[in-house]
């Protein structure tokens, strides 16, 4: 199916709509290093970015047990979220061009994010993006299994009343691309966030992204090119 035949675009939020992943990664790696959990950035991004909080903390607890330092600190999650949010409130910016894509696209749009509902809405409101998607803003809180399971994207498609195979998903994480593919949707990798390294596009392609774009302007050009090709065909 060509992109022009799709009826909906489902966007991840962190690292796709808002440039928050660099903040998350920096704060998380710093606080985890204080516990003795040290990860190379590429490894960290591949393992953890895109996971729902419950899966993220479960993985950290497993790693921490290997250090044989006792139970994982019960207050770590609260401490981490406070540290992240103090920076988010000061530094968070929307990624440019989102509105142009939505204005040009003739189908429906939604957000499907691993972030908790409260934090997801707060970030979208802080960056004045929420009104572009309401009421179709969906958090992993709403499903039993987060990314890389397809549940969240399938829920978004159901609420949009669009068949999964007619949905495009724009994602910056390996787990998100895997979830989109598992849902039977067309995955587009996004490398426009400030956290993206020069190998991210290849990693997303390897997990099933049909295309990779480095900005929303690139995404818009891709959609417009597909539309023009479809009309000529």
C-alpha positions, 0 to 999 in steps of 0.5 A: 500500500502506498502512503497516499492510500493511508487514512491516518497518521499516528505520531509518537510524542517524545522525540517526534512531536516534542524534543524531550528524549535528550532530556530524559536520556541525560537525566536517567543515565546520570541518576542511574550511574549514581546507583551503579547502573552505567550504560553506553548511550547507544545501548541505552537508547536501543534498550529503553527509549520507547518503553512504557514506564512499567516495563522500563522500571522492571528492566532496571530492577532486573539489571540492578539485582545483578549488582547484588546491592539489595532491592532497587530503591523504591523512591527512584521513580519519583526522584527521576520524574521530579528531576526530568520535569524540572528540566522539561518545564524550562527547556521543552520545545516542540519539533518544528513543522508538526502543524504543517504536516497535519494541515496538509494531510487529508486523513485523521491524526492521533498521538500514541505514546508510552508516557503516562497520561498526565505527563503526555498531556502536560508536554503537549499542552506546554508546547501548544500541540494538544489542540492539534490532536484532541481527543485522539491522544492515547497513553500506554496507561490505556493498554495492558501491554506497551510498546513493542506490543502493538496494543497501543497503536491498535487502540488508536486505530480503533478509536480513529475508526481506521483499519490498521493497514491504513495507518502510518506510524511516525516513531523514533524508537526501535520499540515503537517501530516494532510495535507499528510493524506488529500492528500491521501499520506502515512505520516511518522512522523519525530522526529529527530529535536532538537525541538521534545519533547518525546510526538511528535511521539504520537501526529503525530501518532494520526493525521495519521502518519503510522510510526514515525522515529527519524532520517533519519537513522531510515527512511532509515532502515524502507525503506530498511526493507520494500524493503527486506520484499517485495522481500521475499513476 
